Amino acid sequence: MNLSELIARQNDFDKAHESRKPFFVSIGENNLEDLEHLVVCLVGEVGEFANILKKVVRGDLTFEAARASLSDELADVFIYLIKIASQTDIDLEESFLRKLEKNKMRFSDWAKP
């Protein structure tokens, strides 16, 4: 399955989900608070991932014991990332490839001896 298919599945899920607040809205100049909400959710999921990692680092959990929870939280991060891209009409694949090329140029001097 490619990224476009994953995004389409998430969009279908979001559009079918009934809630007090719609799970999918196109974001533009007039509803930036919806983007703000998604970013807060994204940061929250990154925080949950970091909290589990903190417990691993301090020795409360082994990495292997935490792997499933880390996987779930990272999936949540990915979900919010693709939701933000989709709902703001940003082509994540194109953006990634463009940024990768910029990074190749930016860091090419570092790779030289």
Contacts in CASP RR format, 6 or more apart in sequence:
PFRMAT RR
TARGET T0000
AUTHOR 0000-0000-0000
METHOD contacts of the structure
MODEL  1
MNLSELIARQNDFDKAHESRKPFFVSIGENNLEDLEHLVVCLVGEVGEFA
NILKKVVRGDLTFEAARASLSDELADVFIYLIKIASQTDIDLEESFLRKL
EKNKMRFSDWAKP
3 82 0 8 1.000
3 92 0 8 1.000
3 93 0 8 1.000
4 93 0 8 1.000
6 82 0 8 1.000
7 82 0 8 1.000
7 85 0 8 1.000
7 86 0 8 1.000
7 92 0 8 1.000
10 79 0 8 1.000
10 82 0 8 1.000
10 83 0 8 1.000
10 86 0 8 1.000
11 24 0 8 1.000
11 86 0 8 1.000
13 23 0 8 1.000
14 22 0 8 1.000
14 23 0 8 1.000
14 24 0 8 1.000
14 83 0 8 1.000
15 23 0 8 1.000
15 24 0 8 1.000
17 23 0 8 1.000
24 83 0 8 1.000
24 86 0 8 1.000
24 87 0 8 1.000
25 31 0 8 1.000
25 34 0 8 1.000
25 87 0 8 1.000
26 87 0 8 1.000
26 89 0 8 1.000
27 34 0 8 1.000
27 35 0 8 1.000
27 38 0 8 1.000
27 87 0 8 1.000
27 88 0 8 1.000
28 35 0 8 1.000
28 88 0 8 1.000
34 87 0 8 1.000
35 84 0 8 1.000
35 87 0 8 1.000
35 88 0 8 1.000
38 80 0 8 1.000
38 83 0 8 1.000
38 84 0 8 1.000
38 87 0 8 1.000
39 84 0 8 1.000
41 80 0 8 1.000
42 77 0 8 1.000
42 80 0 8 1.000
42 81 0 8 1.000
42 84 0 8 1.000
45 73 0 8 1.000
45 76 0 8 1.000
45 77 0 8 1.000
45 79 0 8 1.000
45 80 0 8 1.000
46 77 0 8 1.000
47 73 0 8 1.000
48 73 0 8 1.000
48 76 0 8 1.000
49 70 0 8 1.000
49 73 0 8 1.000
49 74 0 8 1.000
49 77 0 8 1.000
52 61 0 8 1.000
52 66 0 8 1.000
52 69 0 8 1.000
52 70 0 8 1.000
52 73 0 8 1.000
53 66 0 8 1.000
53 70 0 8 1.000
55 61 0 8 1.000
55 66 0 8 1.000
56 62 0 8 1.000
56 63 0 8 1.000
56 66 0 8 1.000
81 92 0 8 1.000
82 92 0 8 1.000
84 90 0 8 1.000
85 91 0 8 1.000
85 92 0 8 1.000
85 95 0 8 1.000
END
